[in-house]
Amino acid sequence: MNLMMRRRIATQLFAFILLAAALAIARPPQEAEPTAVDRQDRLAPFVPTPEKVVTEMLRFAGVDKTDRVYDLGSGDGRIVITAAQKFHAEAVGVELDDDLYRQSTERIAALKLQDKAKILHMNMYKVSLKPATVVTLYLLTSVNERLKPILERDLRSGARVVTHDFMIPGWEAEKSLDVMSEEGISHKLYLYVRP
């Protein structure tokens, strides 16, 4: 490789480094954005809970206006919105997916529920559940098991956890309930109360 070619490559490399540095300065990281590591925690495709099952989950947990409901993996925000709209509770969803976060946040704004409901754009394994009085889950048993230490650490005595179709391994449910969806599909709910 001759001297002229080396200089051209060095000049192009230097220009590329300057461009990359300029882009990094121009676009500071956003704190709310999930990281690549967080995105590895995407555990399953979004499967919406039928509306009738949403209402029954909240009713089964005894949600009322004194509660703060956290929905982990909140998807399109239907549990959060129903908790705020029909049960008058404060409701917080936690959603990692960019599109679902945007969609649910826009729906909350369109319904003018921002004073009662919000969606956190983050990894559910990193959220503090200390303010929660009710947690709703429609996650696989393996995911519930991974969340169990966080629930045990953060939830106060008397906090309720209601799961849809999948149990929390090692916890004994206070009660369970069979619910038939609008489509005629049977769903099982489990209610846990922290000691």
GROMACS elastic network, one bead per residue, 0.5 to 0.9 nm:
[ bonds ]
;  ai    aj funct       b0    kb
    1     4     6  0.83303   500
    1     5     6  0.64099   500
    1     6     6  0.68556   500
    2     5     6  0.55110   500
    2     6     6  0.64795   500
    2     7     6  0.89204   500
    3     6     6  0.51505   500
    3     7     6  0.62904   500
    3     8     6  0.87554   500
    4     7     6  0.52632   500
    4     8     6  0.63669   500
    4     9     6  0.88483   500
    5     8     6  0.51115   500
    5     9     6  0.62862   500
    5    10     6  0.86073   500
    6     9     6  0.51901   500
    6    10     6  0.60842   500
    6    11     6  0.85313   500
    7    10     6  0.50245   500
    7    11     6  0.60063   500
    7    12     6  0.85493   500
    8    11     6  0.50928   500
    8    12     6  0.61683   500
    8    13     6  0.85582   500
    9    12     6  0.51116   500
    9    13     6  0.60521   500
    9    14     6  0.85317   500
   10    13     6  0.50661   500
   10    14     6  0.60816   500
   10    15     6  0.85673   500
   11    14     6  0.51118   500
   11    15     6  0.61483   500
   11    16     6  0.86206   500
   12    15     6  0.50579   500
   12    16     6  0.61499   500
   12    17     6  0.86859   500
   13    16     6  0.50824   500
   13    17     6  0.62685   500
   13    18     6  0.87023   500
   14    17     6  0.51518   500
   14    18     6  0.62545   500
   14    19     6  0.86461   500
   15    18     6  0.51335   500
   15    19     6  0.61589   500
   15    20     6  0.86565   500
   16    19     6  0.50767   500
   16    20     6  0.61624   500
   16    21     6  0.86066   500
   17    20     6  0.51438   500
   17    21     6  0.61608   500
   17    22     6  0.85964   500
   18    21     6  0.51217   500
   18    22     6  0.61083   500
   18    23     6  0.86429   500
   19    22     6  0.50872   500
   19    23     6  0.62212   500
   19    24     6  0.86720   500
   20    23     6  0.51930   500
   20    24     6  0.62709   500
   20    25     6  0.87879   500
   21    24     6  0.51154   500
   21    25     6  0.63103   500
   21    26     6  0.86377   500
   22    25     6  0.51961   500
   22    26     6  0.60815   500
   22    27     6  0.86341   500
   23    26     6  0.50486   500
   23    27     6  0.61047   500
   23    28     6  0.89051   500
   24    27     6  0.54122   500
   24    28     6  0.65701   500
   24    29     6  0.85450   500
   25    28     6  0.61351   500
   27    30     6  0.86247   500
   29    32     6  0.89091   500
   29    33     6  0.79747   500
   30    33     6  0.55904   500
   30    34     6  0.88537   500
   31    34     6  0.80096   500
   32   120     6  0.80425   500
   32   121     6  0.61985   500
   32   122     6  0.68251   500
   33    96     6  0.88282   500
   33    98     6  0.87102   500
   33   121     6  0.66629   500
   33   122     6  0.69524   500
   34    37     6  0.79771   500
   34    38     6  0.56643   500
   34    39     6  0.66880   500
   34    96     6  0.68133   500
   34    97     6  0.88344   500
   34    98     6  0.88009   500
   34   121     6  0.69579   500
   34   122     6  0.54331   500
   34   123     6  0.67628   500
   35    38     6  0.50098   500
   35    39     6  0.62936   500
   35    40     6  0.88620   500
   35   122     6  0.87562   500
   35   123     6  0.88635   500
   36    39     6  0.50128   500
   36    40     6  0.65690   500
   37    40     6  0.52773   500
   37    41     6  0.72929   500
   38    41     6  0.54676   500
   38    42     6  0.77404   500
   38    96     6  0.77808   500
   38   122     6  0.76866   500
   38   123     6  0.57207   500
   38   125     6  0.89300   500
   39    42     6  0.56209   500
   39    96     6  0.70294   500
   39    97     6  0.79832   500
   39   123     6  0.77351   500
   40    43     6  0.79250   500
   41    96     6  0.85041   500
   41   123     6  0.73385   500
   41   124     6  0.88463   500
   41   125     6  0.86711   500
   42    45     6  0.80298   500
   42    96     6  0.73506   500
   42    97     6  0.78732   500
   42   123     6  0.87088   500
   43   139     6  0.86100   500
   43   140     6  0.86517   500
   43   143     6  0.78248   500
   44    47     6  0.84205   500
   44   139     6  0.81989   500
   44   140     6  0.83709   500
   46    73     6  0.86086   500
   46    75     6  0.63669   500
   46    76     6  0.87065   500
   46   100     6  0.88583   500
   47    75     6  0.80308   500
   47   138     6  0.87204   500
   48    51     6  0.86275   500
   48    75     6  0.71153   500
   48    76     6  0.75787   500
   48    78     6  0.82719   500
   48   138     6  0.88678   500
   49    52     6  0.83319   500
   49    53     6  0.64015   500
   49    54     6  0.62430   500
   49    78     6  0.80543   500
   49    79     6  0.82964   500
   49   138     6  0.76486   500
   49   164     6  0.83351   500
   50    53     6  0.52756   500
   50    54     6  0.62985   500
   50    55     6  0.89335   500
   50   181     6  0.62972   500
   50   182     6  0.74031   500
   50   183     6  0.86066   500
   51    55     6  0.64160   500
   51    56     6  0.86927   500
   51    78     6  0.76729   500
   51    79     6  0.84714   500
   51    82     6  0.88407   500
   51   181     6  0.78461   500
   51   182     6  0.80582   500
   52    55     6  0.52886   500
   52    56     6  0.62617   500
   52    57     6  0.86728   500
   52   179     6  0.82094   500
   52   180     6  0.80307   500
   52   181     6  0.58734   500
   52   182     6  0.67132   500
   53    57     6  0.59905   500
   53    58     6  0.86572   500
   53   164     6  0.83632   500
   53   179     6  0.65933   500
   53   180     6  0.76871   500
   53   181     6  0.62819   500
   53   182     6  0.88024   500
   53   187     6  0.75583   500
   53   189     6  0.86544   500
   54    57     6  0.51952   500
   54    58     6  0.64972   500
   54    59     6  0.86712   500
   54    78     6  0.74990   500
   54    79     6  0.58449   500
   54    82     6  0.75198   500
   54    83     6  0.88892   500
   55    58     6  0.53494   500
   55    59     6  0.61080   500
   55    60     6  0.84412   500
   55    79     6  0.79029   500
   55    82     6  0.70982   500
   55    83     6  0.81984   500
   55    86     6  0.85606   500
   56    60     6  0.56929   500
   56    61     6  0.83917   500
   56   179     6  0.75374   500
   56   189     6  0.85786   500
   57    60     6  0.50865   500
   57    61     6  0.62643   500
   57    62     6  0.87280   500
   57    79     6  0.87437   500
   57   136     6  0.76918   500
   57   162     6  0.65379   500
   57   163     6  0.78477   500
   57   164     6  0.76457   500
   57   189     6  0.69201   500
   57   190     6  0.87903   500
   57   191     6  0.87701   500
   58    61     6  0.51764   500
   58    62     6  0.63403   500
   58    63     6  0.55261   500
   58    64     6  0.87041   500
   58    69     6  0.89718   500
   58    79     6  0.80949   500
   58    82     6  0.84134   500
   58    83     6  0.69063   500
   58    87     6  0.79605   500
   58   134     6  0.88066   500
   58   136     6  0.82021   500
   58   162     6  0.80692   500
   59    63     6  0.60162   500
   59    64     6  0.86334   500
   59    87     6  0.84976   500
   60    63     6  0.77962   500
   60   162     6  0.77672   500
   60   176     6  0.89318   500
   60   177     6  0.80541   500
   60   189     6  0.82483   500
   60   190     6  0.88024   500
   60   191     6  0.73822   500
   61   134     6  0.72456   500
   61   135     6  0.89986   500
   61   136     6  0.88976   500
   61   160     6  0.64116   500
   61   161     6  0.73580   500
   61   162     6  0.63633   500
   61   191     6  0.67262   500
   61   192     6  0.87301   500
   62   134     6  0.89710   500
   62   160     6  0.87359   500
   63    66     6  0.78729   500
   63    67     6  0.61288   500
   63    68     6  0.85263   500
   63    69     6  0.79352   500
   63    83     6  0.75701   500
   63    87     6  0.64592   500
   63    88     6  0.86199   500
   63    89     6  0.70708   500
   63   133     6  0.89102   500
   63   134     6  0.74954   500
   64    67     6  0.56930   500
   64    68     6  0.88309   500
   64    83     6  0.82691   500
   64    87     6  0.53074   500
   64    88     6  0.63021   500
   64    89     6  0.56625   500
   65    68     6  0.82050   500
   65    83     6  0.89447   500
   65    84     6  0.83743   500
   65    87     6  0.62488   500
   65    90     6  0.72479   500
   66    88     6  0.82095   500
   66    89     6  0.62303   500
   66    90     6  0.78947   500
   66   133     6  0.88308   500
   67    88     6  0.85159   500
   67    89     6  0.52433   500
   67    90     6  0.63271   500
   67    91     6  0.82037   500
   67   132     6  0.76060   500
   67   133     6  0.57076   500
   67   134     6  0.68909   500
   68    83     6  0.89854   500
   68    89     6  0.59320   500
   68    91     6  0.55764   500
   68    92     6  0.75153   500
   68   131     6  0.69357   500
   68   132     6  0.51570   500
   68   133     6  0.53829   500
   68   134     6  0.63148   500
   68   135     6  0.85624   500
   69    79     6  0.89915   500
   69    80     6  0.74189   500
   69    83     6  0.72053   500
   69    84     6  0.88405   500
   69    89     6  0.69278   500
   69    90     6  0.62254   500
   69    92     6  0.61006   500
   69    93     6  0.82344   500
   69   131     6  0.88276   500
   69   132     6  0.58245   500
   69   133     6  0.62483   500
   69   135     6  0.57049   500
   69   136     6  0.74210   500
   70    74     6  0.86428   500
   70    80     6  0.75783   500
   70    90     6  0.87596   500
   70    91     6  0.59494   500
   70    93     6  0.56680   500
   70    94     6  0.74976   500
   70   129     6  0.75419   500
   70   131     6  0.88254   500
   70   132     6  0.60866   500
   70   133     6  0.80695   500
   70   134     6  0.62692   500
   70   136     6  0.63273   500
   70   137     6  0.88897   500
   71    74     6  0.53033   500
   71    77     6  0.84174   500
   71    79     6  0.68962   500
   71    80     6  0.66476   500
   71    91     6  0.77886   500
   71    92     6  0.63462   500
   71    94     6  0.62682   500
   71    95     6  0.87473   500
   71   134     6  0.85073   500
   71   135     6  0.57745   500
   71   137     6  0.62979   500
   71   138     6  0.87133   500
   72    75     6  0.86581   500
   72    92     6  0.86232   500
   72    93     6  0.60897   500
   72    94     6  0.50527   500
   72    95     6  0.69556   500
   72   124     6  0.60519   500
   72   135     6  0.74374   500
   72   136     6  0.66140   500
   72   137     6  0.59316   500
   72   138     6  0.79899   500
   72   139     6  0.84784   500
   73    77     6  0.89976   500
   73    93     6  0.71169   500
   73    94     6  0.55062   500
   73    96     6  0.72486   500
   73    97     6  0.88357   500
   73   123     6  0.87095   500
   73   124     6  0.69631   500
   73   137     6  0.74664   500
   73   138     6  0.76636   500
   73   139     6  0.77766   500
   74    77     6  0.52572   500
   74    78     6  0.75402   500
   74    79     6  0.71593   500
   74    80     6  0.73903   500
   74    92     6  0.86253   500
   74    93     6  0.50627   500
   74    94     6  0.55458   500
   74    95     6  0.53727   500
   74    96     6  0.87878   500
   74   100     6  0.83292   500
   74   101     6  0.83662   500
   74   104     6  0.85169   500
   74   119     6  0.78886   500
   74   136     6  0.89313   500
   74   137     6  0.85271   500
   74   138     6  0.87490   500
   75    78     6  0.76377   500
   75    79     6  0.89311   500
   75    93     6  0.82519   500
   75    94     6  0.82732   500
   75    95     6  0.62091   500
   75    96     6  0.86320   500
   75    97     6  0.78441   500
   75   100     6  0.55058   500
   75   101     6  0.71788   500
   75   103     6  0.88143   500
   75   104     6  0.73803   500
   76    79     6  0.84941   500
   76    95     6  0.87705   500
   76    99     6  0.89739   500
   76   100     6  0.54073   500
   76   101     6  0.72151   500
   76   102     6  0.87784   500
   76   103     6  0.63381   500
   76   105     6  0.85687   500
   76   107     6  0.85067   500
   77    80     6  0.52425   500
   77    81     6  0.59895   500
   77    82     6  0.85047   500
   77    93     6  0.66714   500
   77    94     6  0.89979   500
   77    95     6  0.87286   500
   77   100     6  0.80440   500
   77   101     6  0.81428   500
   77   103     6  0.81969   500
   77   105     6  0.77792   500
   77   107     6  0.80482   500
   77   108     6  0.80466   500
   77   118     6  0.88335   500
   77   119     6  0.75863   500
   78    81     6  0.51223   500
   78    82     6  0.59895   500
   78    83     6  0.84555   500
   78   104     6  0.79090   500
   79    82     6  0.51581   500
   79    83     6  0.60010   500
   79    84     6  0.85980   500
   79    91     6  0.84158   500
   79    93     6  0.81591   500
   79   136     6  0.81615   500
   80    83     6  0.52037   500
   80    84     6  0.63161   500
   80    85     6  0.85432   500
   80    90     6  0.83901   500
   80    91     6  0.51699   500
   80    92     6  0.61469   500
   80    93     6  0.59770   500
   80   108     6  0.88919   500
   80   117     6  0.64078   500
   80   118     6  0.76616   500
   80   119     6  0.81746   500
   81    84     6  0.52358   500
   81    85     6  0.58306   500
   81    86     6  0.81675   500
   81    91     6  0.74460   500
   81   104     6  0.87243   500
   81   107     6  0.85369   500
   81   108     6  0.68186   500
   81   111     6  0.87424   500
   81   113     6  0.76874   500
   81   116     6  0.87182   500
   81   117     6  0.66635   500
   81   118     6  0.87410   500
   82    85     6  0.50366   500
   82    86     6  0.54113   500
   82    87     6  0.69120   500
   82    88     6  0.85463   500
   82    91     6  0.88635   500
   83    86     6  0.58650   500
   83    88     6  0.62977   500
   83    89     6  0.55916   500
   83    90     6  0.72649   500
   83    91     6  0.62052   500
   83   116     6  0.89524   500
   83   117     6  0.83863   500
   84    87     6  0.57545   500
   84    90     6  0.58079   500
   84    91     6  0.59249   500
   84   113     6  0.72269   500
   84   116     6  0.56913   500
   84   117     6  0.61073   500
   85    88     6  0.56384   500
   85    89     6  0.78643   500
   85   111     6  0.89729   500
   85   113     6  0.75424   500
   85   116     6  0.83227   500
   85   117     6  0.88986   500
   86    89     6  0.82771   500
   87    90     6  0.89443   500
   88    91     6  0.88625   500
   88   116     6  0.76774   500
   89   116     6  0.69273   500
   89   117     6  0.84525   500
   90   115     6  0.82163   500
   90   117     6  0.59376   500
   90   118     6  0.86879   500
   91   116     6  0.61928   500
   91   118     6  0.65848   500
   91   119     6  0.84853   500
   92   116     6  0.84807   500
   92   117     6  0.57820   500
   92   118     6  0.51046   500
   92   119     6  0.56111   500
   92   120     6  0.71555   500
   92   132     6  0.88552   500
   93   101     6  0.89919   500
   93   117     6  0.79584   500
   93   118     6  0.63025   500
   93   120     6  0.59913   500
   93   121     6  0.85328   500
   94   101     6  0.83129   500
   94   118     6  0.87515   500
   94   119     6  0.56549   500
   94   121     6  0.61673   500
   94   122     6  0.62718   500
   94   123     6  0.72409   500
   94   124     6  0.59450   500
   94   127     6  0.79234   500
   95    98     6  0.79441   500
   95   100     6  0.71170   500
   95   101     6  0.57536   500
   95   119     6  0.68760   500
   95   120     6  0.62620   500
   95   121     6  0.52944   500
   95   122     6  0.59333   500
   95   123     6  0.69612   500
   95   124     6  0.71714   500
   96    99     6  0.89890   500
   96   100     6  0.79700   500
   96   101     6  0.69749   500
   96   120     6  0.82478   500
   96   121     6  0.55321   500
   96   122     6  0.50253   500
   96   123     6  0.55425   500
   96   124     6  0.75612   500
   97   100     6  0.54568   500
   97   101     6  0.59869   500
   97   102     6  0.86014   500
   97   121     6  0.77178   500
   97   122     6  0.84929   500
   98   101     6  0.51823   500
   98   102     6  0.61885   500
   98   103     6  0.85917   500
   98   121     6  0.75701   500
   99   102     6  0.51269   500
   99   103     6  0.59961   500
   99   104     6  0.85338   500
  100   104     6  0.59687   500
  100   105     6  0.83433   500
  101   104     6  0.53940   500
  101   105     6  0.60433   500
  101   106     6  0.85313   500
  101   119     6  0.67787   500
  101   120     6  0.77295   500
  101   121     6  0.61592   500
  102   105     6  0.52152   500
  102   106     6  0.60760   500
  102   107     6  0.85812   500
  102   119     6  0.89560   500
  102   121     6  0.87966   500
  103   106     6  0.52682   500
  103   107     6  0.62339   500
  103   108     6  0.87685   500
  104   107     6  0.50327   500
  104   108     6  0.62095   500
  104   109     6  0.86537   500
  104   118     6  0.86500   500
  104   119     6  0.72153   500
  105   108     6  0.51765   500
  105   109     6  0.63155   500
  105   110     6  0.86801   500
  105   114     6  0.87490   500
  105   117     6  0.89914   500
  105   118     6  0.68656   500
  105   119     6  0.61879   500
  106   109     6  0.50720   500
  106   110     6  0.60945   500
  106   111     6  0.86395   500
  107   111     6  0.61831   500
  107   112     6  0.84936   500
  107   113     6  0.87932   500
  108   111     6  0.52080   500
  108   112     6  0.61325   500
  108   113     6  0.53349   500
  108   114     6  0.61802   500
  108   117     6  0.69125   500
  108   118     6  0.72562   500
  108   119     6  0.87559   500
  109   113     6  0.61570   500
  109   114     6  0.60073   500
  110   113     6  0.78549   500
  111   114     6  0.82601   500
  112   115     6  0.78183   500
  113   116     6  0.54581   500
  113   117     6  0.56975   500
  113   118     6  0.81478   500
  114   117     6  0.51866   500
  114   118     6  0.62032   500
  115   118     6  0.80907   500
  120   123     6  0.87373   500
  120   124     6  0.89972   500
  120   127     6  0.87294   500
  122   125     6  0.86059   500
  122   126     6  0.74451   500
  122   127     6  0.75379   500
  123   126     6  0.55619   500
  123   127     6  0.69659   500
  124   127     6  0.54132   500
  124   128     6  0.86836   500
  124   147     6  0.86421   500
  125   128     6  0.84713   500
  125   146     6  0.86558   500
  125   147     6  0.69891   500
  125   150     6  0.75365   500
  126   150     6  0.89996   500
  128   131     6  0.76376   500
  128   132     6  0.87293   500
  128   150     6  0.82560   500
  128   154     6  0.68135   500
  129   132     6  0.53533   500
  129   133     6  0.86676   500
  129   135     6  0.83307   500
  129   150     6  0.78458   500
  129   151     6  0.71791   500
  129   153     6  0.87411   500
  129   154     6  0.53593   500
  129   155     6  0.63004   500
  130   133     6  0.82847   500
  130   151     6  0.88625   500
  130   153     6  0.84799   500
  130   155     6  0.55376   500
  130   156     6  0.70284   500
  131   154     6  0.83683   500
  131   155     6  0.78967   500
  131   156     6  0.85791   500
  132   135     6  0.66611   500
  132   154     6  0.85104   500
  132   155     6  0.68128   500
  132   156     6  0.81537   500
  132   159     6  0.72224   500
  132   160     6  0.88129   500
  133   155     6  0.74126   500
  133   156     6  0.75464   500
  133   158     6  0.75994   500
  133   160     6  0.62610   500
  133   161     6  0.84621   500
  134   155     6  0.88354   500
  134   159     6  0.56766   500
  134   161     6  0.56440   500
  134   162     6  0.76540   500
  135   151     6  0.88564   500
  135   159     6  0.79609   500
  135   160     6  0.63961   500
  135   162     6  0.63995   500
  135   163     6  0.84034   500
  136   160     6  0.85738   500
  136   161     6  0.58610   500
  136   162     6  0.50302   500
  136   163     6  0.58752   500
  136   164     6  0.79592   500
  137   140     6  0.89015   500
  137   144     6  0.78502   500
  137   161     6  0.76554   500
  137   162     6  0.63937   500
  137   164     6  0.62341   500
  137   166     6  0.84828   500
  138   144     6  0.88469   500
  138   162     6  0.87953   500
  138   163     6  0.58678   500
  138   165     6  0.71195   500
  138   166     6  0.71620   500
  139   142     6  0.81424   500
  139   143     6  0.60822   500
  139   144     6  0.63926   500
  139   163     6  0.78146   500
  139   164     6  0.75448   500
  139   165     6  0.83021   500
  139   166     6  0.67324   500
  140   143     6  0.52246   500
  140   144     6  0.62807   500
  140   145     6  0.86574   500
  140   165     6  0.83472   500
  140   166     6  0.58588   500
  140   167     6  0.82274   500
  141   145     6  0.61214   500
  141   146     6  0.86575   500
  141   165     6  0.88442   500
  141   166     6  0.52175   500
  141   167     6  0.58252   500
  141   168     6  0.61849   500
  141   169     6  0.70341   500
  142   145     6  0.50512   500
  142   146     6  0.63465   500
  142   147     6  0.87565   500
  142   166     6  0.89954   500
  142   168     6  0.83772   500
  142   169     6  0.82579   500
  143   147     6  0.62230   500
  143   148     6  0.86049   500
  143   168     6  0.87707   500
  144   147     6  0.50043   500
  144   148     6  0.60722   500
  144   163     6  0.87945   500
  144   166     6  0.78273   500
  144   167     6  0.72786   500
  144   168     6  0.53614   500
  144   169     6  0.74642   500
  145   148     6  0.50825   500
  145   149     6  0.79325   500
  145   167     6  0.86898   500
  145   168     6  0.58312   500
  145   169     6  0.58310   500
  145   170     6  0.83011   500
  146   149     6  0.69750   500
  146   150     6  0.81116   500
  147   150     6  0.53556   500
  147   151     6  0.62479   500
  147   152     6  0.86947   500
  147   168     6  0.87862   500
  148   151     6  0.50544   500
  148   152     6  0.60592   500
  148   153     6  0.85061   500
  148   168     6  0.71952   500
  148   169     6  0.82744   500
  148   170     6  0.89713   500
  148   171     6  0.88690   500
  149   152     6  0.50029   500
  149   153     6  0.59855   500
  149   154     6  0.85318   500
  150   153     6  0.50677   500
  150   154     6  0.59868   500
  150   155     6  0.81423   500
  151   154     6  0.53593   500
  151   155     6  0.55222   500
  151   161     6  0.88436   500
  151   194     6  0.89364   500
  152   155     6  0.59757   500
  152   156     6  0.84127   500
  152   194     6  0.79201   500
  153   156     6  0.84641   500
  155   158     6  0.83017   500
  155   159     6  0.60845   500
  155   160     6  0.85682   500
  155   194     6  0.71272   500
  156   159     6  0.57033   500
  156   194     6  0.69209   500
  156   195     6  0.81831   500
  157   160     6  0.88480   500
  157   193     6  0.78518   500
  157   194     6  0.51735   500
  157   195     6  0.51558   500
  158   193     6  0.57021   500
  158   194     6  0.51095   500
  158   195     6  0.61408   500
  159   192     6  0.83578   500
  159   193     6  0.57422   500
  159   194     6  0.53991   500
  159   195     6  0.82570   500
  160   191     6  0.69232   500
  160   192     6  0.56249   500
  160   194     6  0.63571   500
  161   190     6  0.80725   500
  161   191     6  0.58198   500
  161   192     6  0.50248   500
  161   193     6  0.63422   500
  161   194     6  0.79633   500
  162   189     6  0.67398   500
  162   190     6  0.55056   500
  162   192     6  0.62669   500
  162   193     6  0.87759   500
  163   166     6  0.61787   500
  163   167     6  0.65057   500
  163   168     6  0.79314   500
  163   188     6  0.83681   500
  163   189     6  0.56651   500
  163   190     6  0.52075   500
  163   191     6  0.66592   500
  163   192     6  0.83535   500
  164   167     6  0.78496   500
  164   187     6  0.71827   500
  164   188     6  0.60616   500
  164   190     6  0.66889   500
  165   187     6  0.60734   500
  165   189     6  0.57962   500
  165   190     6  0.75125   500
  166   188     6  0.79583   500
  166   189     6  0.79640   500
  166   190     6  0.78560   500
  167   170     6  0.89110   500
  167   171     6  0.80862   500
  167   172     6  0.88925   500
  167   173     6  0.81009   500
  167   189     6  0.85639   500
  167   190     6  0.66825   500
  168   171     6  0.57376   500
  168   172     6  0.80616   500
  168   173     6  0.83931   500
  168   190     6  0.88136   500
  168   192     6  0.87937   500
  169   172     6  0.82166   500
  171   192     6  0.76103   500
  172   175     6  0.86482   500
  172   191     6  0.89383   500
  172   192     6  0.70277   500
  173   176     6  0.69376   500
  173   190     6  0.59643   500
  173   191     6  0.54641   500
  173   193     6  0.77259   500
  174   190     6  0.76431   500
  174   191     6  0.56820   500
  174   192     6  0.53916   500
  174   193     6  0.67609   500
  175   189     6  0.84620   500
  175   190     6  0.61223   500
  175   191     6  0.55489   500
  175   192     6  0.74672   500
  176   188     6  0.69300   500
  176   189     6  0.54032   500
  176   191     6  0.61311   500
  177   187     6  0.82746   500
  177   188     6  0.57130   500
  177   189     6  0.50563   500
  177   190     6  0.66335   500
  177   191     6  0.84537   500
  178   186     6  0.66627   500
  178   187     6  0.57104   500
  178   189     6  0.63601   500
  179   185     6  0.82457   500
  179   186     6  0.57281   500
  179   187     6  0.50851   500
  179   188     6  0.62088   500
  179   189     6  0.75070   500
  180   183     6  0.78173   500
  180   184     6  0.56330   500
  180   185     6  0.54965   500
  180   187     6  0.61159   500
  180   188     6  0.88054   500
  181   184     6  0.52203   500
  181   185     6  0.52882   500
  181   186     6  0.63820   500
  181   187     6  0.71809   500
  182   185     6  0.74568   500
  183   186     6  0.89849   500
